[in-house]
Amino acid sequence: MPDKTNISQDSKVSLDIKALIGMVIGIVSIAGVWFSLTAEIAQLQLNVVRMEDAVHLNEEFRIKWPRGEMGALPDDAKQDLKILYLQAEVEELRKIVKELEIANAKK
């Protein structure tokens, strides 16, 4: 019959130092991988939150800017004034051209 092993409070375990060092290194490396993966996951979650916020702001800008709900740039106001001035000038020039065409047609 095989020899029965009794485990009690006075039992002793003998390990060579090489195996003990190997176990400690293994545990430390597993803990290091765990903490680095946890930190990387947290960083990725933060990046996702930032991207979602950027997408929301972009969507809001894309909808509201053309409607004029987000204001206008000062350059836009200047450009609008210039366009209005040029439209008035073009109308005056058209009137002059029509008058000249009528005068030349009568001759």
PyMOL commands that set and color helices and strands:
alter all, ss='L'
color gray80, all
select helices_A, chain A and resi 17-67+74-106
alter helices_A, ss='H'
color red, helices_A
deselect
rebuild
show_as cartoon
